[in-house]
Amino acid sequence: TARELLAAFAVRPGEPQKLYCLPVNPTAEGMAQYLLERVAPGLFADLPGLEVTSIRLWETESCMAEARTG
């Protein structure tokens, strides 16, 4: 299966990994947008008045992607 194939490329063989299947292309831009639209609202749902308006996802020390609302 795909999970078994990916497990063969473990960073540390024998240690469990979490695999995530995203409904978007896993580029930094796609992941930032997904975090902003899908993850952040549920993550902070119990904090009334808090609204996440941007996400910055750093790939390297000098390269990042940003997603913003509106």
N, C-alpha and C positions, 0 to 999 in steps of 0.2 A: 504494500500500500504506500501511498504518498507519505504518511506519517513515519513508516518504517524507513523509507528512503531518506527523509530529512533527519531522522535520528542518527543515521550513520555519519552525519556531518556534525555531530555534537562538538561543542567547544571543548568540553571535558567529558570524554567517553565514560559512560556509566552513570552520569549525573542526569537527573530528570530535566526536561526542558518544557517550556510552555510554547505551544505553537498557536499562532493566530492567523486566521484566514480573513483577509479584509475584502470588502466588496469594491475596493478601489485599487488602482495601480499603486503598489507600495513604494512610490517615490516619496521624498520628504514633503513635497507639496501636497500630494494626495493624503498622506498620513496626517499632516497638520490640519487640513480641511476636515478630515474624518474626526479627529479629536475635537475640533471646535464644534462641529455640528451634531455629532452623535455621542461622544463620550462625556464631554464637559457638562452638558445639561443634566445628565443623570447622576454624575459624580457629585454635583453640588446642589441637587434638588432640595435637600433638607436645609439649605441656607438661604432663607428668603432675602430678596434684595440683591443677591450676588449674581452678576451676569458676566460670563467670560466673553470678552469681545475680540480677543486675538490670541493666537498660539504661535510661538516661535519654536521651531524644531531645529536644533543645531546638528549638522552632519559632521563638521570638523570645527576647529577653532576659528576658521575664517569663512565658513559657508553655512548658511541657514536658509530655511524656508519659513514663510509667515503666512498665516491665514487670518483674515479679519472679517467681522460681520459687516453687513451693509455695504 
